[in-house]
Amino acid sequence: MNSFGPSPDQVDLSNCDREPIHQLGRIQSFGYLLAISMDWIIQHVSANIADILGRRPDELLGLPLNQVLPLATMHTVRGKLQLLAPNAGSERLFGSELFGDGRRFDAAIHISSTSIVIEFEEAREETFGNGNPGAVIKAMMARIERSTTSDAVFNECVRQLRAVTGFDRVMLYRFNDSGSGAVVAEALNRDIEPFLGLNYPATDIPRQARQLYLRNRVRIISDVDSTDVDIVPPTGPTGEPLDLSLSVTRAVSPIHVEYLKNMGVSASFSISIVIDDRLWGLFALHHYHPRHLSMEMRSTMELFGQVISLVIEGRLSKEMRRVEEEARDLHDRVVGRLVATSPTMEELIDFADDFRELIHCDGFAIWAKDVVRTVGRCPFPDDMPGLTRFLNRASASRVYASDDLSSVYPKAHDFMDRAAGLLAIPISRSPRDYLIFFRKEIVETVTWAGRPDEKPVEFGPNGPRLTPRKSFEAWQETVRGKSRPWLSSELKAAEALRVSILEVLLRFNEEAERQQTLATQRQELLIAELNHRVRNILSLMRALVVQSRVSAKSIDDFSAIIGGRIQALARAHDQITDDKYQAQSLRSIIQTEIEAYVGHKVTRVHLDGPPVLVEAKTFSTLALVFHEMVTNSAKYGALSDSLGHVDVEWRVDDNECCEIRWRESGGPAVQPPTRRGFGTTIIERSIPHDLGGEVTIDYHLAGVRGRFLLPPRTFWLAPEGGEAAHPRNEEGKPLRTDKSAGAAQSRLAGKRALIVEDNMIISLDAEQMLVDSGAAHVLTAMSVSEARRIIESETIDVALLDVNLGGETSFPLAPLLEKARIPYVFVTGYGEKLELPQDVGTDVEAIKKPFATDQLIAALERALDRRGA
C-alpha cells in the first residue's frame, strides 16, 4: 500500500453518507430537462435536448422560454406553477402536446431554489385494465382492506404491486430505529431466490438517500447499464450545481448502480412509506431486465404509496391503541391499589407482581435510600450501587431504557447472564430512588443479505469509500449481550407509572404531614387539657383535705372521709373514660359530679326533671360540662360558702329538645371572668360542637345562670323509675360505703397475700388494707423476677398484681399462679377496658386505680371464692 495514501483502517461507513447524490449533474437517458429562471430565461438543459427540439444546448441557453414552447404550453406551465410552493413536490402533465407538433409527452414541473425545472419524457401507453388509474388504486385498496392483520396487509400490498407493475420482485422493506431494516413481505417470480426475512445494514441506504426518499416519494431506475445524460452547463453563474432533489428523471449514484449490478438487478422502482413524517419503509421493486414505467404509472403508484401509508399508520395506531388501552387498564388497577394503601418507597416492593404485569420483565428491583430489594432475575446486590450511580448520570425526570446495557455500561458484562436490558423509572430526585425492570439476554441469530462488513475500499473524488458488497448470500450473525427491546408502548406505560407514583408518594407525604399536624394539634390539646385537669385535681385534693377536716372527729374518721371522696372522684373519671358504657341517666351524671366534688354540700344542690337517658356518645360531653360547672361553683360560686345553693332543672320542650337550666343563688356576688380559661371553653363549646346543641351562660350578680339545649337525637325519656338514681359498681350493684369494709376481714383472716407493685406508696397502702382486713402475712415485690422467687419459695393464698411494673408487665406471672392454683386479681391504672392475655383465666378480675378498701377486699374475696379457697 502507498504510504502516502489513506489507510483502509481510516475509512468508516460515513464516507457513503457524504456523496452528493442530489447534485450529480445528470439525468437518466429516458428523460429531457429544461431549467429556467423565474423570469423565464433558460439556464440549464439536458445534453440530449437536440433529440427533441433539434437545437443544440448552446443555442438554447439564455433564450426566453417562449421561443421554445408555444403559448398554450406556457399557459399550462404557469397554471401548474400556481399550485406549487418551493421544494414542495412537482406537478404533472400526461400525454400533452408540449411543442404543438402532435408529439405527446409526460411532463413534471417543480421549483428548485431560484429555478423552474421542467422534465419531460415521451408518453407511453400503459395497461390499466379499464384505462382509469383511479380505478386501479380503488381495486388494489379493496383487496388490501379485506386483510385482518398488519402482516396480511403487507403481503397483499406486494402482491398487488407486482400484479400491476410486472416487476420480477416486490419487497416491503421496513426500517428500525438504528437505520437498518428487514424484508417483511415479498412477492416474486418462482425462479429467483427469496429475500424475505433478510436484514440489511443502515449503510445500504445512506442518510442523504433517506432524506431524498422523504422528499421524492417514488424513484425509477429503468436500466442500470444505460448512459446518463449530463446537465449543461453543470453549474450556474454562482458555481452551484442544479439541485435535483425533486427531479423525477434524476440519475442514480454510481455506488447504488454498482450495488444493483452486484445483485444482478437491471431495473428498480421504489415507493416510500412515510408515517409521522418519518421514513417507515419502502416498497422496493426489482427487475432482472431493463424495465420502464411511464410517468403516469409512476404517479399512480406514488398515490398508492400515500394511501397505503395512511392504511398502515391506521393499522399500527389501532394496534397501539389496543396495547395502550390494556396497559392503561392495568395502570389504573395498580395505581388504585397504590392510592388505597399509600405505601412508602420501601413498601413498593409489595407491588412487584403488578408492576411486572404492566411492564413485562424477568427481574424487578427497587432502589430506595441506598438499599435494594429484588424479585426475579436481577443483578446481585453488590452490582447495584455502581449501576445506580450510572443511572444517576441520566436525566432525573426521564425514564431510561436500554436493550444493550453492556454497550453503554461496560461493568454490565459482569452480570450479562442475569440481565442484559434495563428500564429504570426515577421516583425521586435526591437521593435518586428507582424502580428497575431487567430483561435477560436473548442470544439472537440475525440473517443478513451478505456480510455487512465485506465492503472493499476504493478511492474516488470524495476520498476513500466503502464499495457495495458483491455477495448477497444469506449470512448469519449471532448477536449476544442484548435483551428483547423495550417497545414504545412500554416506555409510555413506564412514564405514566412514574408520574402516578410521584403523585401517590406526594399525596402520601402530604397526608403524612397532615396527620402529623393533626396529631401535634391533638397532643397540644391533650397536654392543655391534662394540665388543666391535673391542676384541678390537685386543687380539689387540697380542698378535700381542708373541708374534710372540719367534719372529721378522729384520724380514722378523717381518713375514711378523704378515701370516700377520692373514690367518688375516681368513679366519675371511670364513667367518662369507659368505652363500654351504656345509656346513662341525666340525673346520675349530674349527681355523680356533685357527690365527687362538693361532698357534704350535696344537699345544697336540688335536681328536678323527668327520667331522661342520654346516649353513650353524649354522656362524656355532658360529664365534662357539668364537672366544670360544679367545680366552678365550688371554687367561685354558690357552693364556695356555707349559704348558697344550686337548682338544676330539665324538661323536654315543644321542639323535642331537652332544656337544662342551671341557677345559682345565695352565694357570694358573681363577677364575669376577666379571662377565658380552658374550662370556660369546654362549657361553652362542647355541646354545640359535639352534639349540635346550644349553650348560654350569664353571670348575674346574684349567681350564675346557665341554659343547655340537647337536640332530640342525643337522649330519650325512660319509663317512670327506669333511671338509676345512684352510681353503681362494675357488676351493676350499689357501691358499698367504707363502713362495710370490716365485713370482709373474716374472708382474708389468716391468709398469706402477695402484692406485686412497683410504686412503694401504693404498695404500702394496699398492704395496710389487707392487714386491716385480717391478712396474717403480706409479702411485697416490685418486679416479676422478685415475685417469681416468692411464689416458688413461699406459701401464698392470694395475689394482687399491678399490670404495669415500669419496664415490664405482671402478665408472665399468670401462668405460674394458674399452675399453683393461687387466686389473683389484677390492678390497672388504665381507664379503658384492660385486654388480658389468652393464657390468663377467664374468671380473673381487674380493678382500677385508685381503689377503695371495700373494692379491693371484695375483689380478693371473689377470687378466693372462685378458686374454692
DRENSEPA-343292 format. One record per residue (C-alpha): residue number from 1; residue in one letter; z negated, x negated, y negated. Coordinates in steps of 0.5 Angstrom, whole numbers, plus 500, padded with zeros to 3 digits. Last residue first. Layout:
BEGIN
    i  aa   up  east  north
  NUM   a    Z     X      Y
...
END
This chain:
BEGIN
    i  aa   up  east  north
  869   a  302   620    543
  868   g  307   625    545
  867   r  313   622    542
  866   r  315   628    538
  865   d  307   629    536
  864   l  306   622    534
  863   a  313   622    529
  862   r  310   629    526
  861   e  303   626    525
  860   l  307   620    521
  859   a  311   625    517
  858   a  305   629    515
  857   i  301   623    513
  856   l  306   620    508
  855   q  307   627    505
  854   d  300   628    505
  853   t  299   621    501
  852   a  304   622    496
  851   f  311   619    497
  850   p  314   615    491
  849   k  319   614    495
  848   k  323   618    500
  847   i  321   620    507
  846   a  326   618    513
  845   e  325   622    519
  844   v  327   619    527
  843   d  329   625    531
  842   t  336   623    532
  841   g  334   616    535
  840   v  336   610    531
  839   d  342   607    535
  838   q  347   610    531
  837   p  345   607    525
  836   l  342   612    519
  835   e  345   614    513
  834   l  340   616    508
  833   k  341   622    504
  832   e  341   620    496
  831   g  335   618    492
  830   y  335   611    495
  829   g  328   608    495
  828   t  327   609    503
  827   v  321   610    508
  826   f  323   610    515
  825   v  318   613    520
  824   y  316   610    527
  823   p  314   612    534
  822   i  313   607    539
  821   r  316   608    545
  820   a  317   600    547
  819   k  324   601    547
  818   e  325   605    541
  817   l  321   600    537
  816   l  325   594    539
  815   p  332   598    538
  814   a  329   600    531
  813   l  327   594    529
  812   p  334   592    527
  811   f  334   597    522
  810   s  329   594    517
  809   t  334   592    512
  808   e  336   585    510
  807   g  336   581    503
  806   g  330   585    500
  805   l  327   589    505
  804   n  331   595    504
  803   v  329   601    509
  802   d  321   601    509
  801   l  319   602    516
  800   l  312   605    517
  799   a  310   604    525
  798   v  306   608    530
  797   d  301   606    536
  796   i  302   599    536
  795   t  299   594    541
  794   e  300   587    538
  793   s  305   581    541
  792   e  312   583    541
  791   i  311   588    535
  790   i  307   583    531
  789   r  313   578    532
  788   r  318   583    531
  787   a  315   585    524
  786   e  315   577    522
  785   s  322   577    524
  784   v  324   583    520
  783   s  320   581    514
  782   m  314   583    509
  781   a  309   585    515
  780   t  303   589    515
  779   l  298   591    520
  778   v  293   597    520
  777   h  287   598    524
  776   a  283   604    526
  775   a  287   609    522
  774   g  282   615    519
  773   s  286   618    514
  772   d  283   613    509
  771   v  286   607    513
  770   l  293   610    513
  769   m  293   612    505
  768   q  290   605    504
  767   e  295   601    508
  766   a  300   605    504
  765   d  298   603    497
  764   l  297   596    500
  763   s  304   596    502
  762   i  307   599    495
  761   i  303   593    492
  760   m  306   588    496
  759   n  313   590    496
  758   d  317   587    502
  757   e  314   593    507
  756   v  314   593    514
  755   i  307   597    515
  754   l  304   597    523
  753   a  299   602    525
  752   r  294   602    530
  751   k  291   609    531
  750   g  283   611    532
  749   a  284   617    527
  748   l  291   618    526
  747   r  291   625    527
  746   s  284   626    525
  745   q  285   624    518
  744   a  291   629    517
  743   a  286   635    515
  742   g  284   630    509
  741   a  291   631    506
  740   s  289   638    504
  739   k  286   637    497
  738   d  293   633    495
  737   t  296   639    495
  736   r  301   641    500
  735   l  309   643    498
  734   p  311   649    501
  733   k  315   649    507
  732   g  323   648    506
  731   e  323   642    511
  730   e  325   638    505
  729   n  319   640    501
  728   r  319   646    497
  727   p  318   648    489
  726   h  315   654    487
  725   a  318   661    486
  724   a  324   661    490
  723   e  329   666    489
  722   g  330   673    493
  721   g  325   677    491
  720   e  330   682    488
  719   p  337   680    490
  718   a  340   674    487
  717   l  344   675    481
  716   w  350   670    480
  715   f  351   663    477
  714   t  356   658    475
  713   r  362   662    475
  712   p  360   667    470
  711   p  359   662    464
  710   l  352   659    462
  709   l  350   660    455
  708   f  344   656    452
  707   r  340   658    446
  706   g  335   654    443
  705   r  330   655    438
  704   v  325   649    436
  703   g  318   651    432
  702   a  315   654    426
  701   l  319   649    421
  700   h  326   651    425
  699   y  330   646    428
  698   d  336   650    431
  697   i  339   648    437
  696   t  346   652    440
  695   v  349   651    446
  694   e  355   654    449
  693   g  359   654    456
  692   g  364   650    459
  691   l  360   648    465
  690   d  361   640    465
  689   h  363   639    457
  688   p  359   645    454
  687   i  353   645    458
  686   s  352   637    458
  685   r  354   637    450
  684   e  348   639    446
  683   i  342   637    451
  682   i  345   631    453
  681   t  347   628    446
  680   t  340   630    444
  679   g  337   626    450
  678   f  342   620    448
  677   g  339   620    441
  676   r  341   623    434
  675   r  338   620    428
  674   t  333   623    423
  673   p  331   629    428
  672   p  330   636    424
  671   q  323   637    422
  670   v  318   641    426
  669   a  311   643    424
  668   p  306   642    429
  667   g  305   647    435
  666   g  304   655    435
  665   s  311   657    437
  664   e  317   654    441
  663   r  323   659    443
  662   w  328   657    448
  661   r  333   663    450
  660   i  338   663    456
  659   e  344   667    456
  658   c  347   668    463
  657   c  354   670    462
  656   e  357   677    464
  655   n  360   679    458
  654   d  355   684    456
  653   d  350   679    457
  652   v  346   677    463
  651   r  339   675    461
  650   w  334   669    460
  649   e  327   668    457
  648   v  324   662    456
  647   d  317   662    451
  646   v  314   656    449
  645   h  307   655    447
  644   g  303   651    441
  643   l  295   650    441
  642   s  293   644    444
  641   d  298   639    441
  640   s  305   636    444
  639   l  307   642    448
  638   a  309   646    441
  637   g  314   640    439
  636   y  314   632    439
  635   k  312   629    445
  634   a  311   635    450
  633   s  317   639    447
  632   n  322   633    447
  631   t  320   632    454
  630   v  321   640    456
  629   m  327   640    452
  628   e  330   633    455
  627   h  328   636    462
  626   f  331   642    461
  625   v  338   639    460
  624   l  338   634    466
  623   a  336   640    470
  622   l  341   644    467
  621   t  346   639    469
  620   s  344   638    476
  619   f  344   645    478
  618   t  351   647    476
  617   k  354   643    482
  616   a  349   647    486
  615   e  351   654    483
  614   v  345   657    479
  613   l  341   663    482
  612   v  338   668    477
  611   p  333   673    479
  610   p  332   677    472
  609   g  328   673    466
  608   d  322   671    464
  607   l  318   664    463
  606   h  312   663    459
  605   v  310   656    458
  604   r  303   655    456
  603   t  300   656    463
  602   v  304   649    464
  601   k  299   645    460
  600   h  295   642    465
  599   g  301   638    468
  598   v  306   638    462
  597   y  312   633    465
  596   a  312   635    473
  595   e  310   642    472
  594   i  315   644    467
  593   e  321   640    470
  592   t  319   644    476
  591   q  318   651    473
  590   i  325   650    469
  589   i  329   649    476
  588   s  325   654    479
  587   r  326   659    474
  586   l  334   658    475
  585   s  333   659    482
  584   q  337   654    486
  583   a  344   654    490
  582   q  344   649    496
  581   y  342   641    495
  580   k  346   636    500
  579   d  347   631    494
  578   d  340   630    493
  577   t  340   627    486
  576   i  337   632    481
  575   q  333   635    486
  574   d  330   629    488
  573   h  328   627    481
  572   a  324   633    480
  571   r  321   632    486
  570   a  319   625    484
  569   l  316   628    477
  568   a  312   632    482
  567   q  309   626    486
  566   i  307   623    479
  565   r  303   629    477
  564   g  300   629    484
  563   g  298   622    484
  562   i  295   622    477
  561   i  291   628    479
  560   a  288   625    485
  559   s  287   618    482
  558   f  283   622    476
  557   d  279   626    481
  556   d  277   619    485
  555   i  275   616    479
  554   s  271   622    477
  553   k  271   628    473
  552   a  278   628    471
  551   s  280   633    465
  550   v  281   628    459
  549   r  283   622    464
  548   s  289   626    466
  547   q  292   626    459
  546   v  292   618    458
  545   v  294   617    465
  544   l  300   622    464
  543   a  302   620    457
  542   r  303   612    460
  541   m  307   615    466
  540   l  311   619    461
  539   s  312   613    456
  538   l  314   609    462
  537   i  319   615    465
  536   n  322   616    458
  535   r  323   609    457
  534   v  326   608    464
  533   r  330   615    463
  532   h  333   612    456
  531   n  335   605    459
  530   l  338   608    465
  529   e  342   613    461
  528   a  345   607    457
  527   i  346   603    463
  526   l  349   609    466
  525   l  354   610    460
  524   e  355   602    460
  523   q  357   603    467
  522   r  361   609    466
  521   q  365   605    461
  520   t  366   599    465
  519   a  368   603    471
  518   l  373   607    466
  517   t  376   600    463
  516   q  376   597    470
  515   q  380   604    473
  514   r  385   603    467
  513   e  386   595    468
  512   a  387   597    476
  511   e  392   603    474
  510   e  396   598    469
  509   n  396   592    475
  508   f  398   598    480
  507   r  403   600    475
  506   l  406   593    474
  505   l  406   592    481
  504   v  410   598    482
  503   e  415   597    477
  502   l  416   590    479
  501   i  417   592    486
  500   s  422   597    483
  499   v  426   592    479
  498   r  426   587    485
  497   l  428   593    490
  496   a  434   595    486
  495   e  436   587    486
  494   a  435   587    493
  493   a  439   593    494
  492   k  445   590    490
  491   l  445   584    493
  490   e  445   588    500
  489   s  451   592    497
  488   s  455   585    495
  487   l  454   583    502
  486   w  450   577    504
  485   p  454   572    509
  484   r  452   572    516
  483   s  449   565    517
  482   k  452   558    516
  481   g  450   551    518
  480   r  456   550    523
  479   v  463   552    523
  478   t  467   550    529
  477   e  475   549    527
  476   q  480   552    531
  475   w  488   550    529
  474   a  493   555    530
  473   e  500   552    530
  472   f  502   552    522
  471   s  504   544    522
  470   k  508   541    516
  469   r  502   541    511
  468   p  504   542    504
  467   t  504   536    500
  466   l  498   533    497
  465   r  499   530    490
  464   p  500   524    487
  463   g  502   524    479
  462   n  505   530    475
  461   p  512   527    476
  460   g  511   526    483
  459   f  508   521    488
  458   e  506   524    495
  457   v  500   524    499
  456   p  500   528    506
  455   k  497   534    508
  454   e  493   535    514
  453   d  486   537    512
  452   p  488   545    512
  451   r  489   544    520
  450   g  495   549    522
  449   a  494   556    521
  448   w  487   556    521
  447   t  482   559    527
  446   v  475   559    525
  445   t  470   559    530
  444   e  463   561    528
  443   v  456   558    530
  442   i  451   563    526
  441   e  445   560    524
  440   k  439   565    523
  439   r  438   569    517
  438   f  432   569    512
  437   f  429   574    507
  436   i  424   572    502
  435   l  420   576    498
  434   y  418   571    492
  433   d  412   569    488
  432   r  413   564    482
  431   p  407   563    478
  430   s  408   565    473
  429   r  414   569    473
  428   s  413   575    478
  427   i  417   578    484
  426   p  423   574    485
  425   i  427   576    490
  424   a  430   571    495
  423   l  436   571    500
  422   l  437   566    505
  421   g  442   563    510
  420   a  441   558    515
  419   a  434   559    518
  418   r  431   557    525
  417   d  436   552    527
  416   m  437   550    520
  415   f  430   548    520
  414   d  430   540    518
  413   h  437   541    515
  412   a  434   545    510
  411   k  432   539    507
  410   p  439   538    504
  409   y  438   544    499
  408   v  445   546    496
  407   s  449   545    503
  406   s  443   546    507
  405   l  443   554    505
  404   d  450   556    507
  403   d  449   563    507
  402   s  446   563    500
  401   a  442   568    496
  400   y  438   568    489
  399   v  436   575    486
  398   r  435   574    479
  397   s  429   574    474
  396   a  426   567    474
  395   s  433   564    474
  394   a  434   558    479
  393   r  430   552    479
  392   n  424   556    482
  391   l  428   557    488
  390   f  428   549    490
  389   r  420   549    489
  388   t  420   555    494
  387   l  423   551    499
  386   g  419   545    498
  385   p  412   549    499
  384   m  416   553    505
  383   d  417   547    510
  382   d  410   546    512
  381   p  409   554    513
  380   f  415   553    519
  379   p  422   556    517
  378   c  423   563    519
  377   r  424   568    525
  376   g  420   574    525
  375   v  414   576    520
  374   t  411   571    515
  373   r  406   570    510
  372   v  406   564    505
  371   v  400   562    501
  370   d  402   559    494
  369   k  399   565    490
  368   a  404   569    494
  367   w  410   567    498
  366   i  412   573    502
  365   a  416   572    508
  364   f  422   575    513
  363   g  426   573    519
  362   d  432   575    522
  361   c  435   579    517
  360   h  437   586    515
  359   i  436   588    508
  358   l  433   595    508
  357   e  431   595    515
  356   r  428   588    514
  355   f  424   591    507
  354   d  421   597    511
  353   d  419   592    517
  352   a  416   587    512
  351   f  412   593    509
  350   d  405   590    511
  349   i  407   583    508
  348   l  406   587    501
  347   e  399   586    502
  346   e  399   579    499
  345   m  402   582    492
  344   t  397   587    492
  343   p  399   594    494
  342   s  400   601    490
  341   t  399   605    497
  340   a  403   611    494
  339   v  407   607    490
  338   l  409   603    495
  337   r  410   608    500
  336   g  415   612    495
  335   v  418   605    494
  334   v  420   604    501
  333   r  423   611    502
  332   d  427   611    496
  331   h  430   604    498
  330   l  432   607    505
  329   d  435   613    501
  328   r  438   608    496
  327   a  441   603    502
  326   e  444   609    505
  325   e  447   611    499
  324   e  449   604    498
  323   v  453   604    504
  322   r  456   611    503
  321   r  458   609    496
  320   m  461   602    499
  319   e  465   606    504
  318   k  468   610    499
  317   s  469   605    494
  316   l  473   601    499
  315   r  477   607    501
  314   g  478   608    493
  313   e  480   601    492
  312   i  485   601    498
  311   v  488   607    495
  310   l  488   605    488
  309   s  492   598    490
  308   i  496   602    495
  307   v  499   606    488
  306   q  500   599    484
  305   g  503   596    490
  304   f  508   602    491
  303   l  510   601    484
  302   e  512   594    485
  301   m  515   596    491
  300   t  520   601    487
  299   s  521   595    482
  298   r  523   591    488
  297   m  528   596    490
  296   e  531   597    483
  295   m  531   589    482
  294   s  535   589    489
  293   l  532   586    495
  292   h  535   579    497
  291   r  535   576    504
  290   p  536   569    506
  289   h  535   568    514
  288   y  528   567    517
  287   h  525   573    513
  286   h  518   573    510
  285   l  514   579    507
  284   a  507   577    504
  283   f  503   583    502
  282   l  498   580    498
  281   g  490   581    497
  280   w  484   582    492
  279   l  487   579    486
  278   r  482   581    481
  277   d  483   586    475
  276   d  478   591    478
  275   i  483   591    484
  274   v  489   588    484
  273   i  494   588    491
  272   s  500   583    489
  271   i  507   584    492
  270   s  510   578    495
  269   f  517   577    498
  268   s  520   571    502
  267   a  526   568    504
  266   s  528   562    509
  265   v  522   561    512
  264   g  521   556    518
  263   m  514   555    516
  262   n  516   548    514
  261   k  521   551    509
  260   l  516   555    506
  259   y  511   550    504
  258   e  517   546    502
  257   v  519   552    497
  256   h  512   552    495
  255   i  512   545    493
  254   p  518   546    490
  253   s  515   551    485
  252   v  520   557    485
  251   a  525   559    480
  250   r  524   565    475
  249   t  528   571    477
  248   v  523   577    475
  247   s  520   573    469
  246   l  513   575    467
  245   s  510   567    467
  244   l  517   565    465
  243   d  514   561    459
  242   l  520   557    455
  241   p  519   550    454
  240   e  515   547    448
  239   g  519   542    444
  238   t  518   545    437
  237   p  525   547    437
  236   g  525   550    444
  235   t  525   546    451
  234   p  530   546    457
  233   p  536   548    453
  232   v  539   551    457
  231   i  535   554    462
  230   d  537   551    469
  229   v  539   554    475
  228   d  536   553    482
  227   t  540   551    488
  226   s  540   555    494
  225   d  536   553    500
  224   v  530   557    499
  223   d  534   563    499
  222   s  532   570    496
  221   i  525   568    493
  220   i  522   575    490
  219   r  516   576    486
  218   v  512   582    485
  217   r  506   584    481
  216   n  507   579    475
  215   r  501   578    471
  214   l  496   578    477
  213   y  500   574    482
  212   l  501   569    476
  211   q  494   568    475
  210   r  494   567    483
  209   a  499   561    482
  208   q  495   558    477
  207   r  489   557    482
  206   p  493   554    488
  205   i  495   559    494
  204   d  495   554    500
  203   t  490   550    496
  202   a  485   556    498
  201   p  485   555    505
  200   y  489   560    510
  199   n  486   563    516
  198   l  489   566    522
  197   g  487   573    524
  196   l  494   576    525
  195   f  499   570    525
  194   p  504   573    530
  193   e  509   568    533
  192   i  516   571    533
  191   d  521   575    538
  190   r  518   581    537
  189   n  519   582    530
  188   l  513   583    525
  187   a  508   588    523
  186   e  501   584    521
  185   a  494   586    518
  184   v  488   582    516
  183   v  491   575    515
  182   a  486   571    512
  181   g  484   568    506
  180   s  481   562    502
  179   g  479   563    495
  178   s  472   562    496
  177   d  470   569    494
  176   n  475   572    500
  175   f  482   573    499
  174   r  486   578    504
  173   y  493   577    506
  172   l  497   583    509
  171   m  503   581    513
  170   v  510   583    513
  169   r  515   579    518
  168   d  522   580    519
  167   f  524   583    513
  166   g  527   590    513
  165   t  525   592    506
  164   v  523   600    508
  163   a  521   599    515
  162   r  517   593    514
  161   l  514   596    508
  160   q  512   602    512
  159   r  509   598    518
  158   v  505   593    513
  157   c  502   599    510
  156   e  500   603    516
  155   n  496   597    519
  154   f  492   596    512
  153   v  491   604    512
  152   a  488   603    519
  151   d  484   598    518
  150   s  481   602    512
  149   t  479   608    516
  148   t  482   615    517
  147   s  489   614    516
  146   r  493   620    514
  145   e  494   617    507
  144   i  498   612    510
  143   r  503   617    512
  142   a  504   621    506
  141   m  504   614    502
  140   m  510   612    505
  139   a  514   619    504
  138   k  512   619    497
  137   i  514   612    496
  136   v  521   613    499
  135   a  521   620    495
  134   g  520   616    488
  133   p  526   611    490
  132   n  531   617    491
  131   g  537   616    495
  130   n  536   620    500
  129   g  535   614    505
  128   f  533   609    500
  127   t  539   604    502
  126   e  540   599    496
  125   e  547   599    493
  124   r  547   592    489
  123   a  547   591    481
  122   e  549   584    479
  121   e  543   581    476
  120   f  540   581    469
  119   e  534   577    465
  118   i  533   579    458
  117   v  527   575    454
  116   i  525   576    447
  115   s  522   570    444
  114   t  516   569    440
  113   s  511   568    446
  112   s  515   571    452
  111   i  517   578    451
  110   h  520   582    457
  109   i  526   585    459
  108   a  529   586    466
  107   a  536   588    467
  106   d  540   591    473
  105   f  547   590    472
  104   r  554   594    473
  103   r  561   592    471
  102   g  565   597    467
  101   d  566   593    461
  100   g  561   595    456
   99   f  557   589    457
   98   l  551   592    459
   97   e  554   597    464
   96   s  547   599    467
   95   g  546   600    474
   94   f  538   599    473
   93   l  535   598    467
   92   r  527   595    467
   91   e  522   594    462
   90   s  517   588    463
   89   g  510   586    463
   88   a  505   586    458
   87   n  505   579    455
   86   p  507   581    448
   85   a  507   589    448
   84   l  513   593    450
   83   l  515   600    450
   82   q  519   599    443
   81   l  522   593    447
   80   k  525   598    451
   79   g  528   602    446
   78   r  531   596    442
   77   v  534   594    449
   76   t  538   601    449
   75   h  540   600    442
   74   m  543   593    443
   73   t  547   596    450
   72   a  550   601    445
   71   l  552   596    440
   70   p  555   592    445
   69   l  552   585    447
   68   v  555   578    446
   67   q  556   578    438
   66   n  550   583    437
   65   l  546   577    440
   64   p  547   573    434
   63   l  549   566    435
   62   g  545   560    435
   61   l  546   558    443
   60   l  552   562    445
   59   e  558   557    445
   58   d  553   551    448
   57   p  552   556    454
   56   r  559   556    456
   55   r  563   563    455
   54   g  566   567    460
   53   l  560   572    459
   52   i  558   573    467
   51   d  560   566    470
   50   a  559   563    463
   49   i  552   565    464
   48   n  551   560    469
   47   a  546   555    465
   46   s  541   560    463
   45   v  541   561    456
   44   h  536   560    451
   43   q  535   561    443
   42   i  540   567    442
   41   i  539   570    435
   40   w  536   577    435
   39   d  531   576    429
   38   m  525   576    434
   37   s  528   570    437
   36   i  533   571    443
   35   a  532   569    451
   34   l  538   570    455
   33   l  538   570    463
   32   y  542   570    469
   31   g  540   572    476
   30   f  542   570    483
   29   s  541   563    483
   28   q  534   563    481
   27   i  531   561    475
   26   r  529   554    472
   25   g  525   551    466
   24   l  519   550    471
   23   q  514   553    466
   22   h  510   558    470
   21   i  510   553    475
   20   p  506   548    471
   19   e  503   544    477
   18   r  496   542    475
   17   d  493   546    481
   16   c  497   542    486
   15   n  493   536    484
   14   s  486   540    485
   13   l  486   538    492
   12   d  484   531    491
   11   v  487   525    491
   10   q  483   518    490
    9   d  483   517    497
    8   p  491   517    497
    7   s  490   510    493
    6   p  494   510    486
    5   g  499   505    485
    4   f  497   498    483
    3   s  495   495    490
    2   n  502   498    493
    1   m  500   500    500
END
